Every structure is written in C-alpha cells, then in structure tokens.
Amino acid sequence: MSLSVLGKKNVNGNPHIEGVQPRAALPGGELRILGSSLRPKEFRRPRVQFEDVDGAIVISSDDMLLVKVPSGATSGSIVVSTNGHRSNPHEVKIGVPIADNLHPVANPALDAEGNIYVTFSGSRGQKVPVAIYKIDTNYNVKPFVADMMNPTGIAFDRSGQMFVSSRYEGTVYRVAANGTLSTYAESMGVATGIAFDRVGNLFVGDRSGTIFKIAPDRQIFVFATIEPSVSAYHLAVGATGDLFVSGPTTSSFDAIYKIDPQGKVSTFYRGLGRPQGIALDADGNLYVAASLEGQGGIVKITPDAKASLEVAGPGLVGLAFAPGRSAILATTGAVYHLAWDIAGLPMLTES
C-alpha cells in the first residue's frame, strides 16, 4: 500500500515528507529532508518552511533536500511546497537562544535549582571582566565570577558545591555561593575538563595527556594517561563509575575513551571530528558535541557504540541535560535551550 500511495504522489507531483534527519537542530544547522516529489519538475527550488519562516535550500533533488535552519525558527512543523502544493507536515525540534556574547569552551553546568552556569573563557592568557555567568531559571544573565583566568570546566559535587578549572593556571577552584574563589588543587597541568564520581572523587583532565584523580581527602593520583589534545579534555562519569573522555587531536577520526574505575583505558568509539563536551542520559547513551561523517552537531553514541547525529548545529562545544527532559546546548558564542524529551543521568546527591 505504501508503494502505491508513494507512486500516486509522484505522478501527481505532490511533495511528500517521509522523514527528517536529524529531528532536532539549532539555527544554522542543516537538516536532511527525505521523501518524494520534493523538487519541481522544472528544476526550480522548492520552498521549505519552518512554521512561517523560510529555510535556505543547500541541495535539492526529487527524494532529498538539504536545508539550513533559519534564524527565528522554532519547534513545530516543517513543510515543503512545490508548484503550489504543500507536503504533509513533519515535526522538528529547534533550540531557542537564551544567552549570547559568551565564550564557552566546554559544557555548561546546572545546579540543583536549574540555574545555568557558563564561561566566558577568552583566549589563553586573556583576562576578561567576567569569567563565569549565571543564567537563572527565568533566563536572566548575571555576572557570577570575575577574578579568574581562562575558566574551562565546571562541575558540582554531591553536596552541590561548584568547582571550576583554569587551563591557564593549572588550578581547580572551589566557588562559593557569592562567586568568590578558593584553591582546591594546583599543578594540574593544562587543566580542562572536570567531573565527580558518585563517591566524591574529582577527575581532572590535563590536556597534555594525564587524567588526575583527586580523592575526597584531596590526595592526588595519576589515574590514566591518553593521547594529548589540541584544545581540551571533556569528562563525564557514567552510572557504573566509568569515566568517558573526549579530546580533539590533529586527526579527523578522533576517539571517545572509556576508563574503568581501576584506571584501565579502552577506546569506546572512534570516528568523530573534533569531539568536545559530553554528557550521559538516564539510559546510558553518551552525547558529544562533534561532527559525524562531516556534519556537525550533537552525536549520540549508544552503550554498544552505535553513533548517530541527533542535533544539527554549527559551533557546538558542549551540552548539559536540564529539568523537564530538556537540554542546554553551548556554542562558541551562545547558549540554547532544547525541548528534547530526553532525561539526563540523575545529578549526584549526598547519600
């Protein structure tokens, strides 16, 4: 029956959408529309609308369109029009900008109340007026930390205490509720990604090749060594205690590493371009800001190491899951909210 219906649509010249890949994007991301009769027979460009906003056609053929998500697009229906005929609508999710003029280089972070924290990291050695901003639950953006050089990774421990790394100083700081800093650990090399496990150990990625482990009593150990990164390590701890690490190199075929609780390193997945911030959902799927087969965005990697692009978008550097089955996505200059219908791995809490 599906073949008969498809054939009829082709004969009548009416466009029909069978699917959109991926099903979520940020403005500027590219979506692939699959279907039939998507281009007029006269080889004119079709029209693609995100609700009432037109997208830019990058590539068009009868069974596939590549379209760039326009600024101002919101979640809702995407429709293709050719020769005065409109296709069936297909639902897509579009991230909504909530803050700009920032410079994150890693994941944003959320506290237990849902406030968002994001860096203005600056270039190496650059002292900026505000190092970390706080975005409250009403999306009001306020300065939070001022006196810090090159903030990079942010993490919360089980009690809700905030920590941040400085890649310039090689230091991890404890951040008080009023934004003041105190030194927690020094001599961490080029300290980038940080993450806590469920027993209170803090892992710190020195992008020159070392993963440090800082015990709750602040003893420091070399936990593992991996290939150096050209920019930063990004860390996330899974439900069973495995540490996942990304770090772009000069290769275009980079890996995500998995380090077990004993420090044994294995390659979890290889085949990404410039992998950066990572996060896990409640089902154990890993999400990474990277490119897959040349298309940039957020890549999902299942526990059995199957990869797929789930969000299309340019310049993504990290993500964090948020309350209400949503996510906060960070690009090199802005922060977005995406109603994604995915639950993140539950936050660490004091037992």
N, C-alpha and C positions, 0 to 999 in steps of 0.2 A: 504493500500500500504506500509506503514511504517513497518508493521509486516512482510510482505512478503520479503521486502528488508533486514530487520534485520535477518530473518531466513536464507536467502541466504548467508549473510555474515558469520553467524555461521557455516553453512555447509562447506563453502569454507575455513574456518579458517582464514579469513582476519580480522585483528583488525579494529574496528570502534569506534571512539570517539563520544559520544553523548553530553557530557558536561564536564566542569572542574569547581570545586568548591574549594575555591573562584576563581574569574577570575583575581586576582592580588596577588602579593606576593613579599617578599624580599628574597634574597639569604638565605637559611637555613629554609625558610618556607615550609610547607607541603601542597601539592595540591592533591585533590581527583579527579581522572580521572574516569568518568563513561562511560560505553559503552558495547561492546560485543566482544568476542574473543580476550580479552586483554592479555591473558596468553597462551603460547603454551600448547598443549595437553600433552606434555612430562613433564609438571610442571617445566620447566626451566624458569628463569626470563626473562621477556621481556626487550626490550631496550626502554627507554624514552629519547627523545632528545629535548632540548630547542634550536631551530635552530641547531647549530652544537656542542652543549655542552651536555654531558650526565648527566641525573639526577640519584639520588640514589633511588632505589626501597625500600620502607619500608614494604609495604604489597602488595601482588598481588593475584588477583582472576580473574575469567573469565569476570566479569562485573564491577570490580573496582580495580584501582591501587592507592596506596598512595605513592607519590613520593616527595622527598626533592629537592627543587630548588638549583642547584649547584652555587657555586661562579663563576662569569663570565657570567651567563645567562643574556640575555637582552630581552626586549619586542619583541614578534614575535610569531612564530608558535611552538606549541608543537606537537610531533608526536610519536606514539607508533609503534614499529617494533617487529614482531614475525615471526619466520620461513621464514625470507626473505621477508615478506610482510609488507608494511608500511600503517599505518592508514591515514585517512583524517587528514589534519592539523587543529588545533584549536588554536585560538589566545588567548594569555595571556599577561598581563602587569607585568613587573618586575621592581622594584625600582632600580635606579642606585646610587651607593655610591658617595657622593660628599665631604665628610669630615669624618675623623676618629680620634682616640685618644682623644675623648671628653668624658664628663661625664654629659650629660643632665639628669635631673630628672623630667622634665615636658615638656610642649610644646615648640618647637622652636617658634620664633616670626619673622614676616616680617614687614618692614616699607613700606611706600607708594611707594618707588622706587623698591621694590622687594629684598632688601638686607635681609639676614637671620641672626638672632642672636640666639646663642645657648650657654648654660652654660658649664663650667667645674666646677661642683658643689663640688666635693670632699666629703669625709666622714665628719660627724658632727665635727666641730671644726678644720677642716683641712684648712690651709691657702695655696692656690695654687698660682703659679706665675701669671696665667691669669684666671680671673673669668668668663668673657664673651668674646666669639669670634664673629667677624663679617665675614660673608661669602658673598662676593659681587655677582653681577649678572653673573660674569664670573667664579664663584665658587673659587675665591681666598680667602683663610682663613687668617685672620689677627687678632691679639690681639686687644681687644676693651676696656675692663675694667680690671684693675689689682687689685686694693686695695679693696677687698670685701671678706667677709667670707660666704661661703655656699650660693651662689646665687641660687634662686629656680624658682620663677615665673617671667615672663616678659610680659609686656603689653604696648600698646601705647594708648594715649588719642586721643581726636578728632583733636587736633592740630598737632599730630604726635610726641608728646613728649613721650620719653621712661621712663618706671618705672620698677623697679625690686625689688623683696622681698629677704630678707635674713632670712632663717629659724633659723639660729644660733643667730642672734641679735634681731629678732622680729621687724625688721625695714623695711620700704619701702623707697627706694631711688628714686630720680629723677636723670636721667642720661643725661648729656649734650652731644652735638654732638661730643665732643672730648673725651668722655668716663669718664669725671670726675663726681663725685657723690655729691649730696646734700640730706640731710634728708628731707623726705616728711611726714612720720608718724612713731612714735615709739610705743613701748609697745603693739605690735600686737601678743604677744604670740609666738608660733612656726609658723611664717608667711610663707605660702607656695603659693598656687595659688592666682593670682590676675586677675581682669577683670574690664573693664569700661562698664557702660551702655551708652545709647545714650544721656543722659543729663549731663554726666560728673561725676557721682558718681563712686567711686572706691570701689570695693568689695575685701576684703582680707580674705583668709581662714586661721584661726588659727587651726591647725590640732588637737588641744586638744578638739575642739567641737564648736568653735564660728566662725560665719561669720560676720565680721565687715563691716560697710558701712561708707565710708569717703566722705562727701559731697564736692562739689567744693570749698566751703569756709573752708574746712579742719576740719569741725566738725566731730567727730567720734561717731558712734552709733553701738550698738549691733543689727545686722539685724536679725539674726536667730541663733539657736543652733541645732546641729545634732550630730550623733554618732561620737566619736573620730576616727581618722585614725591612722594606724600604720606607715604611711610614709608621705603622703601629701594629701591635698585637691587640686583639679584641678577645675577651674571655667570657665564657658562660659556663655555669655548673649545672649539670643535669640532675634529675631526681635521684639517681643511684650514686651520685658522687663523682661521676666522670667529668673532667674538665675539657671543654671544647675551645679550640684556639684557632683564630684566623689571623693572617698577616700577609699582606701582599708582598710579593717579591718582584724581581725583574721578569719573571715568567708570566705568560698569559694563560697558564694552565695550573693555577695555584690550588693548594690543598686546604682542607679543614682537618686539623689534627684532633685526636681524642687521646687524653691522658688519663689513665685509670688512677684510683686512689693511692696506688703504690708508686706512681710516677712513670709507668710504662707508656711509651709514646707509640701510637699507631696512626696511620692515615685513615680518617673516616670517609673523606670524599676528596677526589681530585678532579679538576676540570672547570674551575671558576676563574673569572677575570677580576683582579683587584678585590678580593673579599675583605670586607671591613666588619662593621658592627654585627653582632649575632645575638639571638635570643631563642628561647625554647618555649613551646606551647605545652599545655597540660597533657597532651598525648605523646610527648617526647619528640615531636618534629622540631628540627632546627631551622631557623630562618636567618639568612645572611644578606646583608647589603653587598651586592656583587653583580657581575654580568655573567650570563649563561648563554653560550652559543652566540655571543656578540650583542645580546640585548641586556641593558642594564635595568636593575630594579631590586626587588626582594625575592630571593630564591629560597624555596622550601626544599629541605632535604629530609626524607623520611628516616626512621630508625634503621631501615635496611638499605640506606644510602641511595635512594632514588631521588633525582633532582628535577624540579620544575620551577619555572618563573611564575610567581604568584601576584606580584605587583610590578607594573612597569613605571619607571620614573628615572629622570636624569639626576646625577649628582648625589645619590643616596649614600650616606655614611653610617647609618645606624637606625635602630628601632627599639621600642620598648612596648610591651603589652600593657594595656590600661584597663581600668574597670569598665564594665559594660560590654565585654567581649569586643574591645576595640584596640587600636594600636596608635602609638605616637611614632611618626617617621621623621628622621632628620636628614636634610640635605646639607650641602656645604654652606648654605646661607639661610635656611628657613626650617621651620618645624610645622608638621601637618598632623591632623587627626584623621584617622581612617576607621569608619564603622565597618569592621572586618568580620565580625561574628566568629572570632577565634579567641579562646580563653588561654591566657598565658600560664606558664608554670607558676603555681602559687608563691607569693612572696615569702621570704624567710621570716619566721617569727620566733620569739623567745619561747622555748619549751618549758 
